[in-house]
Amino acid sequence: MISKMIRYDIVLYAEEQERFVETLRELGLVDITTTGWEPTEGDRAILLEIEARSKATEFLSSFSSSENFNKDALPYATGEEAYECYAAARDERQQLQQEIARLRKLADDITPWGSFSQQDFDRLAQRGVTMRLFTAQPVAFERMVAEAADGVTIVEIARTQSAVYFAVVTVDDVQYMVDGQEVRLPEMDSKTLIAKANELEARDKALNEVFSRAARSKELIALERGKYREQLQSLKVNAMAQREADNRLVILEGWAEADTAEKVDMLLKEYPYLVFDRRDATLDDDAPVKLKNNKFARLFELIGAMYSLPKYGTLDLTGIFGVFYMLFFAICLNDAGYGAVLLAVGIALFVKGGQKLRQAATLSIVCATATIIFGTYSGSLFGMSIPELLGMPALTTPEGGYTVWPFLDFTGSFFSIALALGVFQILVGMAINIYMQTKLFGITSCLGLLGWFIILLSGSVAVGLPMFGLGIPGFDASSPIFYGLAGVGAFLMLVLNNVKRNPLINIGAGLWDAYNNITGLLSDVLSYIRLFAIGLSGGVLAQVFNSLAMGMSGASDIAAGSPWYSYILPIIVASIILIIGHGINLFMSAISSFVHPMRLTFVEFYKNAGFEMSQRSFDPIRKINE
């Protein structure tokens, strides 16, 4: 649900603004409106400082987990000192690594020439001997050697499959055209270049001590970032404050949760030189949004936030789409073994991942548990058939009954079930949309949508349910009740879609809306086929890897009664193929299971539920102790 908000309009003396904002920051319960704020050049400098320290703490957190971290390094005295030393070391490391890369590439390029001295080249030149270095293709080199003129010596230095490295020596300024690419060697040979690169690498390695000290001080750097963020908060408030009476008065718009508004009222009443007005936030206000859900729905706030928070005054759909998302995730992954692996990963993250990863870890555990349950129901365990493992080769008997346990025949039955799930979620979304429009604007605002909903619901019950053996007696596609409901729905949709408009215009608009609704519904429902397709593709790939492991390892060809050691190599080969194959399949299937239910939620469900986005979340100004 969305937490109820109270709006405050506050008027105070301009010279009191800074002290008042600091008082609100100490309270930490009031969100001051800064919508529309555009940063100045000075503000951008603070934003850069915040971003730089965020990147620093991110790097140092990663560095503290590496083998280069010295846990015994002494931390710096202040966060500013720690950041400055980190930044200097970072810049130096970047320059060193660029120079090291340049030297090593240069060394690789001149390695075929061996050791040389530039002074030897200079001495030869003083005596009238010119030595030039070239590379050429082997065919061209052989031709030059055969056609070399008098006074020209061509010496091969090194050769590869595609190139020959050679020197051309001439005396007394003899001119000779060489069919090759001339090479200008640096003053150092490859050994000297490598030695120089090693020296720079030693300097680079020494910087790890600076990074270790900074990593020990990353909390201080985070505190410095918090101070900059507080400063930015004050700048935003100052920039967006409304000024009156020749800039002597300041008007601020603030928001607080209804649950904590009593503390805000107390502070404002006791604060001198200030007047305020308070009222409940309305749908027309650009009120900030804060969600207040139970433990289950709170898990899926992480998913919903990737799209947008709901607009204040509307319905929070987190708990509703969370149930669907969990189910759709399980369907897409569709394997009890993969669910068990994901469950183990989620538990490991929950135990060792820290507080920041706890919500994501819990969400993984919930979705993994659902996957285990659904994967067991569909009879899949790492691509193997659970009924066959239990000695039940057939899912059903010839008479049409189940064998011991009603496992789902995913391949044969789930295509239609996926479509039915899509219709059901769309109907739930439409019911939510009708409820919210009725609550906000009255029943007459959604009569057309209500008519469309009645037609879809009655058609689904009369036509769809009998397809699954769940028909309601006396209510089918030929029953008078069905035709009566369909007629009522059509009347609402075509004639009363806008009670303030001429009925004839309504009929034309209703027919156009019916066309759009039918085509849109068809597209929406067909989108749910992805549940079947993704679940099926993952299962097929799992079976393929199982077959590859058995076939390529030769395990299936070992004769019965063979000695035990003949199984060792096939088991090792099969295990490698299974681990790699199922690892790839699990990774790809997990990504698909995460993304596609999200798409069904944000596109199909949100659209039919009439979801409206919020422009801002509740973010009270507060002391930031990171």
Residue, then its C-alpha position, 0 to 999 in steps of 0.5 A: m500500500i501507499s503511505k498516506m502523506i501530509r502536505y505542509d506549506i511553510v513560510l519563514y524569514a529568509e535568514e532563518q532558512e539555513r538553520f530551519v533546514e538543518t533542524l529538519r535534517e536533524l528530524g529526518l521526517v520531512d521531504i522538501t519539494t525540489t522538483g524541477w531543480e536544475p544544477t548550476e555550475g557550482d552544483r555540478a561540481i558537488l555532484l562530481e564530488i559525490e560521484a567521485r567518492s561513490k566510485a572510490t568506495e565502490f572500488l575500495s570495497s572490491f579491492s578489500s576483497s582482493e589478494n592485493f589488500n593488506k588488512d594490517a594497513l593503517p587507515y588514514a586520519t580523515g576521509e578527505e585525506a583518504y580520498e585525496c591519497y586514493a585519487a592520486a594513487r588511482d591517477e598514477r596507476q592509470q599512467l603507469q599501466q598505460e606506460i607499461a602496456r606501451l613498453r611491453k607492446l614495443a618490446d614485443d614488436i622489436t623482440p625479433w631484432g634481438s639485442f642491439s645498441q644505438q651507439d653501434f649504429d652511430r659508429l657504423a654511420q661515422r665510418g660510412v656504413t649505413m644499416r637500415l632494418f626492414t620487414a618483408q614477405p618471404v617471397a619478396f625477401e628471397r627476390m631481393v637477396a637474389e638481385a642484390a647490387d654490388g656494395v649492398t649486403i642483405v642479412e636475415i635476422a629473424r623469420t616468421q611464417s609471414a614475414v622476414y626481418f632483415a638488415v640492409v647494409t650499404v657503404d659510401d652512400v650507395q642508394y638501394m630501393v628495398d621492397g619492404q617496410e622500414v623499421r625505426l627501432p627505439e633507443m632501447d632493445s627489448k630486454t631493456l624495455i622489459a626491464k623498464a616495464n618491470e620497474l614500473e610494475a614494481r612501482d604500480k604494485a607499491l600503490n597497493e599499500v595506498f589503496s589498502r590504507a584507503a580501503r581501511s578508511k572507506e567508511l570515512i570516505a562514505l561520510e565525506r560523501g554524505k556531507y556533500r549530499e547534505q550540502l546538495q540537499s540544502l542547495k536544492v531547497n534554496a534554489m527551489a524555495q519561493r521568495e516573497a516580500d523582496n526576498r525577506l520571506v521564503i515559502l517551502e513545500g514539505w511532505a511527511e508521512a501521516d504516521t509521523a506527522e505529529k512529530v513534524d507538527m510539534l517541531l513546526k509549532e515550537y519553531p519561532y518566526l514561522v507559520f505553516d498550513r497542513r492538509d492531507a495530500t490529494l490526487d492532484d498534488d505531486a505528492p512523493v510516494k513511499l510504499k508500506n507493505n507486508k513482508f511478502a510484498r516488500l520483497f517485490e518492491l525491488i522489481g517494481a522500482m525498476y519501472s516506477l513507483p505508483k502515483y500517489g492516490t492510486l493503488d499499489l500493485t506490488g503485492i498483487f503482481g508479486v504473486f504472479y511474478m513468483l509463479f511466472f518465474a517458476i514456470c519459466l525456469n521449470d526445473a526442480g533441480y535448477g530451483a534447488v541450485l538457485l535456492a542454495v545461492g539465495i541462502a548463501l547470499f542471505v547469510k554472507g551477502g550483508q544487509k544490502l543484498r538481503q532483500a535480493a537474496t530473500l527474493s531469490i529464495v522465494c522464487a527458487t522455492a516456487t520453482i522447486i514446487f512447480g518443477t516437481y509438479s511438472g516432473s523435471l529434475f535437471g532435465m530428467s523425468i521425475p516420474e521415470l526416476l520413480g519408476m512411472p514411465a507414463l504420466t497417464t494410464p490408457e484409461g485417462g487416469y493419473t499414475v499414482w501422482p498427477f504430474l503436469d504434462f508440460t509439453g502437451s498441456f501447458f500451452s493452453i494453460a499459459l494463455a489461460l494464465g494470461v487471460f486471468q491476469i489481464l482480467v485481474g488488471m481490468a478489475i483493479n482498473i475499474y475499482m480505482q476509477t470507480k473510487l476516484f471518479g465514480i462508477t459512471s466514469c468506467l461503464g465502457l470498461l465495465g462492459w468490456f470486462i463483463i464480456l471477457l469474464s462471461g466468455s472466459v467462464a462460459v467458453g474457457l473453463p469447459m476446455f479445462g473440465l471446470g465448466i459451471p452447470g447451466f452456464d455455457a456458450s449457448s446458455p441464455i445467461f451468457y447471452g444476457l451478460a454479453g448483451v449487458g456488457a455490449f450495451l455498457m461498452l457501446v452506448l454508455n461508454n461516456v454518459k455525458r455524450n450523445p448515444l450515437i457518438n458513443i456507439g461509433a466511439g464504442l465500436w472503435d474502442a471494441y476494435n482496439n480492445i480486441t486487437g490489443l487483447l489478442s496481442d496481450v494474451l499471445s504474449y503469455i505464450r513466452l511462459f510456455a516457450i521459455g519453460l520448454s526451451g530450458g527443459v529441452l536444453a537440459q535434456v540435450f546436455n544429459s544426452l551429450a554427457m552420456g553419449m560423448s563420455g561413452a558411459s552408455d556403451i559400457a557393457a554390463g559386468s565391466p570392472w569398476y575402474s572402466y566407469i571412472l573416465p566416463i564419469i569424469v567426462a560426463s560430470i564435466i559436460l553436465i556441470i558446464g552444460h547445466g551451468i550455461n543453461l541455468f544461467m540463461s534460463a535464470i536471466s529469462s525467468f527474471v526478465h520475461p515475467m517482469r515484461l509481462t508485469f510492466v507491459e500487459f498487467y500494468k497497462n490493463a490495470g491502468f497503472e499511473m507512474s509517480q514522478r518522485s519517491f519520498d526522500p526526507i532531508r536528513k543527516i546522511n551517515e553512510 
